[in-house]
Amino acid sequence: MAGNWKMNGTGASLDELGSLIDRLQASPVEGADVLVCPPVTLLFLARELLRDSGIALGAQDCNVAASGAHTGDISAEMLADAGAACVIVGHSERRAEHGETSELVAAKAKAAHRAGLTSIICIGETEAERRAGRTLEIVASQLQASLPTGASAANTVIAYEPVWAIGSGLTPSDAEIAEVHGFIRKGLAERLGETESAQVRILYGGSVKPANAASIVAIANVNGALVGGASLTAKDFFAIISAYA
């Protein structure tokens, strides 16, 4: 269960993270691995707060270079130094707002692996693409072009996020989610082999909330969720994590 805070949160927001730790310690959710990806400004503070909590720390983007003249950017090595274990790459908001291509996403994922980070590679279709019946075509194209050489179950997670569902309150039907996740699993098998692909975690993202989390994680080939707005409050994120209880 991964929480993506996006461009939200200041130091005061760490109170919610502390509350989440308290809730999980009071009522552990067996079988659920929890990850929180705050803005980079909070990584150091969050690292100290999360120490010995069992909750992993992640980041939201990285540059492909290890260092250099890239004002305002952050390298994967810097994220690792700040305490991150994972980094999200290729989120639809990065693809749309910054024009990131799948080839760039693959380079970022490779940079994450270079730094010892797990890459969470995001893929998903727009509403127009779904209406045109191109969902599987888009997902296949993004998956194959975004996976770097050397990707494995140990260093790569896939997150399927239909763009039209993010923050909209809308979600695909269980059957639609199952179809795409099964399709992704087959695509991974083509690249990584059946044995390795079976171990890759495929997360669902797009308006995941306490009311629908349990039904979503029960779908075949859904191995967790990438949660946006609902991860900002301990109460809601804990309720989503508890879908595994």
C-alpha positions in Angstrom: 0.0 0.0 0.0 1.8 3.1 -1.3 0.8 6.7 -0.4 1.7 9.4 -2.9 1.4 12.8 -1.3 2.1 14.6 -4.6 2.7 18.3 -4.1 1.1 18.4 -0.6 2.5 18.6 2.9 4.7 20.8 5.1 6.4 19.9 8.4 3.0 20.0 10.2 1.7 17.3 7.9 4.1 14.8 9.6 1.6 14.7 12.5 -0.6 12.6 10.2 2.3 10.3 9.5 2.9 10.0 13.3 -0.8 9.1 13.7 -0.5 6.5 11.0 2.4 4.9 12.8 0.4 4.9 16.1 -2.6 3.2 14.4 -0.5 0.5 12.7 1.3 -0.2 16.0 -1.9 -0.5 17.8 -3.6 -2.6 15.1 -1.0 -4.2 12.9 -2.2 -5.2 9.4 -0.5 -8.5 8.7 0.5 -9.0 5.1 0.5 -5.3 4.2 3.7 -3.5 3.2 3.2 0.2 3.6 5.1 2.9 1.7 4.7 6.7 2.0 6.1 9.1 -0.6 6.0 12.7 0.7 7.5 15.7 -1.1 11.2 15.8 -1.2 11.3 18.6 1.3 10.1 16.2 4.0 12.3 13.2 3.3 14.8 13.8 6.0 12.2 14.5 8.7 10.0 11.6 7.6 13.0 9.3 7.7 13.6 10.0 11.4 9.9 9.7 12.2 9.6 6.4 10.3 12.7 4.8 11.8 11.8 1.3 13.2 8.1 1.9 12.3 8.0 -0.7 9.5 6.8 1.9 7.1 9.0 2.4 4.0 9.9 5.9 2.7 9.7 6.8 -1.0 10.0 9.8 -3.3 8.0 11.0 -6.3 10.5 11.5 -9.1 14.2 11.6 -10.0 16.6 12.9 -12.6 18.3 10.3 -14.9 21.8 11.7 -14.0 23.6 10.9 -10.8 24.8 14.5 -10.4 25.5 17.6 -12.5 24.2 20.9 -13.8 20.5 20.2 -13.4 19.2 23.1 -11.2 16.2 22.1 -9.2 16.4 18.4 -9.9 17.1 15.6 -7.5 19.1 12.4 -8.4 18.2 8.9 -7.3 21.4 8.8 -5.4 20.3 11.9 -3.4 17.0 10.3 -2.7 18.7 7.2 -1.4 21.0 9.3 0.8 17.9 11.0 2.2 16.5 7.7 3.2 14.2 6.7 0.3 13.9 3.1 -0.6 11.6 3.6 -3.7 10.8 6.3 -6.2 7.7 6.8 -8.4 8.5 7.4 -12.1 6.2 8.1 -15.0 3.2 9.2 -13.1 0.5 10.5 -15.5 0.9 14.0 -14.0 4.6 13.9 -15.0 3.8 12.6 -18.4 1.1 15.2 -19.0 2.5 18.3 -17.2 6.2 17.8 -18.1 5.9 15.9 -21.4 7.7 12.8 -20.1 7.9 10.0 -22.6 8.1 6.3 -21.8 11.7 6.3 -22.9 12.5 8.9 -20.3 10.6 7.0 -17.7 12.7 3.9 -18.5 15.8 6.0 -18.1 14.6 7.3 -14.7 13.7 3.7 -13.6 17.2 2.6 -14.6 18.7 5.5 -12.6 16.6 4.4 -9.6 18.0 0.9 -9.9 21.5 2.3 -10.2 21.1 4.0 -6.8 19.6 0.8 -5.2 16.0 2.1 -5.2 12.9 0.3 -6.3 11.1 2.0 -9.2 7.4 2.3 -9.2 6.6 2.7 -12.9 3.2 4.2 -13.6 1.2 3.5 -16.8 -2.4 4.2 -17.8 -4.8 5.5 -20.4 -6.7 8.8 -20.7 -10.4 9.0 -20.9 -10.3 9.7 -24.6 -8.1 6.6 -25.2 -10.5 4.4 -23.2 -13.5 5.7 -25.1 -11.7 4.9 -28.3 -11.1 1.4 -27.2 -7.4 1.8 -27.0 -6.8 1.0 -23.3 -4.8 -2.2 -23.8 -2.9 -0.7 -26.8 -1.8 2.2 -24.6 -1.0 0.1 -21.6 1.1 -2.3 -23.7 3.0 0.5 -25.4 3.8 2.3 -22.1 4.7 -0.9 -20.3 7.1 -2.1 -22.9 8.8 1.3 -23.5 8.9 2.2 -19.8 10.6 -1.0 -18.5 14.4 -0.7 -18.5 16.8 -3.4 -19.1 17.6 -5.1 -15.8 14.1 -4.7 -14.4 13.1 -7.5 -12.0 10.6 -8.3 -9.3 13.2 -7.1 -6.8 13.6 -3.6 -8.2 10.4 -2.8 -10.1 6.8 -2.3 -9.2 4.1 -1.5 -11.8 1.2 0.9 -11.0 -1.8 0.9 -13.3 -3.5 4.3 -13.0 -6.2 5.1 -15.5 -5.7 8.8 -15.9 -9.4 9.6 -16.0 -9.9 8.0 -12.6 -7.2 9.9 -10.7 -8.8 12.4 -8.3 -12.1 12.1 -10.1 -13.9 9.8 -7.7 -14.5 7.5 -10.7 -13.0 3.9 -10.9 -13.2 1.2 -13.5 -15.3 -1.8 -12.8 -13.7 -4.8 -11.1 -13.9 -6.6 -14.4 -12.1 -3.8 -16.2 -9.4 -3.6 -13.6 -9.0 -7.4 -13.7 -8.7 -7.3 -17.5 -5.9 -4.7 -17.5 -4.0 -6.2 -14.6 -4.1 -9.6 -16.2 -2.9 -8.0 -19.5 0.0 -6.3 -17.7 1.0 -9.6 -16.1 1.1 -11.2 -19.5 3.2 -8.3 -20.9 5.6 -8.7 -18.0 5.9 -12.4 -18.8 6.9 -11.6 -22.3 9.8 -9.4 -21.1 10.8 -11.0 -17.8 9.7 -14.6 -18.2 6.8 -16.4 -16.4 8.5 -17.1 -13.1 9.9 -13.5 -12.6 6.8 -11.8 -13.8 4.6 -13.7 -11.4 6.6 -12.0 -8.5 6.3 -8.4 -9.8 3.8 -6.4 -7.8 1.1 -4.6 -9.8 -0.6 -1.8 -8.0 -3.9 -0.2 -8.9 -4.3 3.6 -8.5 -7.1 6.0 -9.3 -9.6 7.2 -6.6 -8.8 4.4 -4.2 -10.6 5.1 -0.9 -11.7 3.3 2.2 -15.1 2.4 0.6 -13.6 0.5 -2.4 -10.1 -0.6 -1.2 -11.1 -4.1 -0.1 -12.9 -5.0 -3.3 -10.0 -3.6 -5.4 -7.3 -5.6 -3.7 -9.3 -8.7 -3.9 -9.1 -8.6 -7.8 -6.8 -11.1 -9.4 -3.3 -9.6 -10.2 -3.9 -6.6 -8.0 -1.1 -6.6 -5.4 -1.9 -3.4 -3.7 -2.7 0.2 -4.3 -1.1 3.5 -5.1 -3.1 6.0 -3.1 -3.2 9.7 -3.7 -5.4 12.1 -1.7 -6.6 9.5 0.7 -3.1 8.9 1.9 -2.8 12.4 3.3 -4.9 11.6 6.4 -4.0 8.8 8.7 -7.6 7.8 9.3 -8.3 7.2 5.6 -5.0 5.7 4.7 -5.1 3.3 7.6 -8.7 2.3 6.5 -7.3 1.5 3.1 -4.4 -0.4 4.4 -6.8 -2.4 6.6 -8.3 -3.9 3.4 -5.7 -6.6 4.0 -6.8 -7.2 7.6 
